Amino acid sequence: MAKFRLEKVLAHRRTLETLAQQAMAQALEQEQALQQQAFALQERMTAGAAEFDERKREGVAPDELLLYQAHHDRLVEQLTELQNRCAEAAREVEIRREALVTASMAKQLLEKLKEKQAVEWAAEQLHQENGVMDEIAIQKFHER
């Protein structure tokens, strides 16, 4: 089989695709971790609100009310920050996805070119073999 002249380029494209896949996986993991943190924080806020409601029924001192409000405000700020980071992570995932698609398409283009050249080479070899066989057949015919 004929040597594919762009083999080094194809190997480089495969490497780029692998790196893009790894970057995409890393971005997805980071996004999922942030989403889990945001979910856990929302759960903490819900549990804290339920606990505070229970304590209000029992009677709450004004200083406890202020402490709860400050704590709740801090949790809301943290949740807002986490949600912003989740949105950034989602944008990063989309950027990585686009880079992966681009790398995959570039690699596939070279692989198709390689396959096309292999088919053309095989067809040329078959044509040459048929030419040799035709020549042998002509020589045998003339020897009779």
Beta strands, then each sheet from edge to edge (+ up, - down):
end
